[in-house]
Amino acid sequence: MDRRRDGHMIRFLHSADWQLGMTRRFLGTESQAVYTADRLAAVASLGDLAIEHGAEFVVVAGDAFEDNAVPRSVVLRAAEVLAAFPVPVLILPGNHDPLDVSSVLRCRDFSSAVDGGVVTVIGDSDPVEVRPGVEVVGVPWTSKRPDPARLPALLAELGPTDSLRILLAHGGTDEVYVGDSPSVEAIRVEELEHAVGAGHLDYVALGDRHSVTRVGSGDRIWFSGSPETTAFDDVERESGHALLVELGKRSPVGDPGGCVVTPVRTGRWSFLAINAEIETDSDLDVLAERVEAVEDKPRTVLKLGLTGTVGVSLRARIDDLLETWAALFAAAYLRERLTHLVVRAEDSDFTDLVDGYAGRAVEDLVEMAASNGSGTEDAGNALSLLYRLVDGGVR
C-alpha cells in the first residue's frame, strides 16, 4: 500500500529558511563552496525523505533563497533540484526573497525550469488544493517591509472546512522572540491557537526561526528550522532538520484528528561555540581533547572564547593549537569579545633563546605585558609569537 495514501491520515514535510546562496564571513573560499553545495544537498534530501516516509508533499515556509539577487548558478541549480522532486513542493516567499518586481521566484531561470511541474509558488492567500481534501493557505511577503495586518485578516476570513487546512506563514512570534518585548510585526500566537481550536486550521507551518521550535500550548504550530545549520549552537540549537507531519482526518462531527510532528535530520554542518578558562596545561589538555573529538571537522565551524592568565609557553601552545584547528576545521577562531588571555612572562622564559638586542627587546615586552596598560595584550601576543619562532619555529 502507498503510505502516502493510507486513507486515514496525510503525511507531509515542513521546511523553511533554505536561504540558498547564503555566505558566512568566517568561511574561506574552499569551505564556502562546500557549505553552498551542502545547503542545496539538504534541500535535495527532502525529496528522498518524502519517499522514505511516505510524505505526499513538501511545504516551504519562506526564505527559499538568501535574497533576490543570488548568483545565477544558485538559481539554476536550485531549479534543477526542485524540478526533479518526486512530490509537490509549495513555496512561500519570505522576507529574504519577497515576491516583488525583482523576485527570484519569478525570474526566468527559476520559473522556466519549474513551471508545469511539481513546484507551486504561493503568490496570494487563496487556498491551494494539494489534492482533494487537503488545502494550503499562505501569507506571502510581497516586500521587505512586514505587513502585520495580512495574517490577522486571513485568519478572520477562514471558516470551517471539510478539508485538512495547512497555513504557511513567515516571521517571528510574540512567544518566540529575541528581544525585551514583542515587535508590532510579530505573529500573535493566541490568534493562531484560536484558529486551530475553532477547526479552521489543522497545522501552522512557520518559518523565520532557524531552530526546530514548537509554538503555543499544543502540537500544531511549529517552526521547522533551517535544513542546514546557519548559526552557532549558543543561539541556534536545533537546526539541520525538517519536520515530518502526520495529520489524521477529522471525525464526521468535526473533531480534529491526530497530529504527530517528528524532526528528521537533513543537515551535516555544526557551528560550535566553546568557552573555556585556561590557567594550566591541564586546562588546555581538556579543551584540546574536547575539540579533537569533534567529528567531520571540515564541516564544523569552531569559535572559542578563552580567558585566563597564562605563561608564555602556554600561550604559545594555545596559538599552535589554534593554527592547527584552523587548518582542520571549516573555520576556527577566537571570539575577540569573549577572549581575554593575560600573558605573564618572565625574563627566564627566554634564557638561552635570545640575547643582545633581542634580549633587551624581550625585557621591554615582559615589562609591558605585566603593566596592565593598553599594550598589555599586544605585548603578550608578541612574546608568544617570539617564543614560537625561537623555540622551533612557526609552521
N, C-alpha and C positions, 0 to 999 in steps of 0.2 A: 504493500500500500504506500502511496506517495505521502510522506509525512507532512508535506505542505498542505494537503487537503484531507485532513482526517475527519472533517465534518463537525467536530466539537470545539475546535479552537483554531486560532491562527497564530503563526509564528512569524516574526519579522525581526530585522536587525535595526537598532537605533544607533546612529553615529552622528558625529558633528565635528566641526573645527579641524578639518583636514589641513587647512592652511597650506595647500600645496604651493611650493615656491618660497617657503619660509627660509630665512637665513639666520644664523646665530653668529654674533660678532666674535665669539671666542673660538670658533672653528676655523682651522686653516683650510686651504683650498682642497686638499685631499679628503679631509674629514667632512667638509661641507658637501662635497659631491656624493659621498656615501649616505649622508643624512638626507639629502634631497631624494636620492633613489629609494631609500628605506621608507620615507613618508608615502611615496607612491606605492611601494610594495605593501604597506599596511592597508592602503585602500583596496588594492587588488585582492588582498586576503579576505576581504568581506564577501567577495563572490564565492570563494571556496568555503567560507564558513556558512554561507546561506545554503549551499548544497549539503554540507555536513550535518547541519542542524535542522534541515527542512524548513528554512525561512522562505516565505513567499515573496518578500520584497525588502528593500532597504530604504530607510528614511535618513536624510542628512539635514540636521537642524542648524544650518547656517555655516558660513565661512568655509566653503569647499576650497577656496583659493585664498592665498595670503593677501592679495589685493587685486584690483582690476588692471594692474599694469605688470603682471608677472611675465617673465620671458616666454616667448612663443613656444620654445621647446617644452616648457612645463604644461602649457595648454594642450599642445598636440599629444603629448604622452598621456596626459590625464584622459583626454577624449578617447584615445585608443583603448585604454584600460576599461573605461566605462562602457564603451560600445560593445565590449566583449562580455559584459556581465550576464550571468545566467538568469537573473531575476530583475524585475523593475526596480529602478532607483529614482527616488523622489528627492530633489534638492531644493532646499530653501535658501534664497540669498540672505546673507547676514551683513553685519556691519563692515566686515573686511571686503566683501565682494557684492555690494548692493546692486540692485537692478536699476542702475541709472544709464545715462547715454553711453557711458564707457564700459558697461558691464562685460566682464569676461565671459559670463554665462550666455551672452547674446552674440558674441563675436563669431565671425565666420569659421575660424579654425575650430571652435568648440561645437557650435550648433550644426555645422555641416557633417560632423562626424557622428553626432548622436541623434539628429533629427530622424524620426520614424523608427527609432529603436526603443530601448528599454528606459531611457532617461527622460524624466519629466522635471522641468524647472518650474517651481511654484511661483507664478507671476502675480497672483492675486489671492484673495481669500475665498474664492469659490471652491466648493468641495470637489475633490478629485477621486473618482471611483477607481480603486485599485483593482477590484474585482467585485462582482455582486455581493453585497453585504458588508463591504469594507470601504470606508472613505477616509481621506486625509484632507484636513484643512490647515492652512498656514497663514502666517503673518510675515510676508517677505519685507526685507528692508529695501527701500527704494532710493535711499541716500545715506550718507554717513551720519546724518543727524537723526537721532531717535525720534519716533513719533509715539509718545506714551499713550495716546488715545486709541490707537488702532486695535490693540488686543482687547481692551475692555469693550470696544464697540462690537468686535466679532463675537465675543462671549455673550453679549446681550442679544445678539441675533440668533444664536444657536438654540434650537429647541430639541425635544426628544426625537429620537430616530430609531428605526429598527435595525439600522446598520451599526457595526462597530466603527466608532469615530476616533481618529487619532489627530491630535493637534501638534503642529510644529511651530515652535517659537524660539527666538534667539535673543538673549540678553540676561543680565543679572536679575536676581530676585531680591525682594526685601527680606527674605530669610537667609539667603546665602549671598552676602555682600561684603566686600572688602572695604572697610571704612568705619567711621564712627556712627553713621546713620544712613539709612537707605536713600538713594538718589531718587529724584522725581521720575526718572526713566525706568526705575526698577519694576519688574513684573511682580504683581501682587499675588502672593501665594494663596491668600484667602479667596480671591476671585477664581483661581484655578480649581481649588478644592470644592468650591460651591458648584462649579460647572460639572465636576466629576460626580459629586454627591447627588446632583439633580439628574444624572443619567444622560447629560448632554455630551460628555466626553468619556471615553474608556481609557485613554492613555494620553499623557502630555510628554512629548519628546522635546527637551530643551537643549540648546547649545549656547556656548559662550564660556562656561566654566570648563577648564581642561581636565578636571579630575572627575571620576565617576562619583556622583552625588545624588542621593535620594532627597527629595524635597517634600516638605509637608509631613503630615501625620500618617499618610497611607503609603501604598506601594505603586501608585500610578503616575507619579510626577518625578521625572529623573533628568539629570544631566548625564549624557553618555561619556563626557570627557573626550579628549583628542585620541585618535587611534595610534598616535606615536608621541612620545614624550616631547614636551616643549619647554619645560622649566624644571628647576631643581626640586628635590624631594622635601625641602623645608617649606615649600609653597604648594607644589603640585604632587599630591600623594598617590593618586590612583589614575594616572593617565596610561595610555597604551592599551586601551580596551575599546570594545564595542559592547552594546547590551543586546542580548537575546531576549526578546519579549514574547511571552506566550499569553494570549488573551482568550478566555473562554467566552462563548456566546451567551447572550443574555437569556434569561428564562422567559417563558411565554408571558409572564406578568411584569416583565421589565427589570427584574432584579439582575444586578451585574454578575457576569461570570467571573471566574478566577483571573488573577493577574500574577504571573511569575516573571521576575526580571533577573537575569543571570549575566554577570560580566564575563566576556570571553576575551582572551588575550589576542592582541593584534600587533603590538609594538615590540621592538627589540632594544631600544636605547634606554639608558639610565643616566640621569643627571644627579650626581651625589654631592651633597653639601656636608662637610665634616668639620667640626670644630674640636680642637684639642689643646690642652695645656702641656707644653714641653719644658721640662726643667732638667731632665736627666736623659742619658742614653736609653735607659729602660722605657721612659715615656715614648721616645721616638721609636723604639722597637715595637711597642704595642700599636702605634699608629701605622707603622710600615707593614706589620702583619695584617692589619685590617685592610689596608689598601691593596696589598698584594693578593689577597683572597678574592678580590673582585673578578668576576668572570666577564668575558667578552669586553676586554679593555678598549679595543678600537671603537666600540660603540658606547663608551661610557665617558662622560664629562665629569671631572673632579674639581671641585673648588674647596679650598682649605682656609679655615680661619685659625691661625696659630698664635698663641700667647705664651709668655713665659720669659724667664731670664736664663740665658744660655752662655756657655763659653764659646770661644772662637772655634774650637774644633767641632763642637756640637752644631754650631750654626753652619759650618762648612759641610757637615754631613747632611743637614737638612737641605741645603742647596744642591748637593749631589743627588739626593733622592728626588727632589723636585725636577731636576733636569732629566732624570731617567723616566719619571712618571709622565712628563710632558711628551716624551717620545713614544711611550707605550699606549697612553690613553688618547682618545679623540682630542681631548684638551685637558690640561691640568694646570692650575694656577692658584696663587694666594689671593684671598679676598682682602684688599687693602683696608677696607673699613673694619674688618674683624681680626686683622693680624697686627700684633704688637709684640715683636721679639726684641728684647733688650739684650745686647751683647756686652758681657762683662769680660774684658780682655786683660791679660797680664803681659808685661814685657816678656816673661818667661815662656809664653806661648810660642815665641818666635826665636828662642835661643837656638843657636846653631843653624837657623834657617836664613836669617838676613843679618847684615852688619853694615857698617859705614853709613852712607847717606840714607839707604833704605831703612836701616835700623833706627835712625833718628826720626824718619817719617812714621815708622810704626809707633814709636813713643808718643808722637803727637796724636796719632789716631786713637791710641789707647786712652790718652787723656781726654780726648773729645768724646769717645764712646762712654766714658764714665761721668760726663759732665751734666747729663740730663738737659742739655741745651737743644737748640733747633737742629744741630747737626749730628745728634747722637745716633739716630737710625742710619744715616748715610755712612757715618764712621764705622759702625758695626758691620754694615754690608761690605764696606771696603776691606775691613780686616778679614772677613770671611773669604772674600774673593782672593785676597793676597795669600791667605793660608792655603787655599786650594791650589793656587798657582805654584807655590814653592814646595808644597808637600805632595807632589805627584802630578800636578797639572790638571787643568780643566779639559774634559773631553769635548 
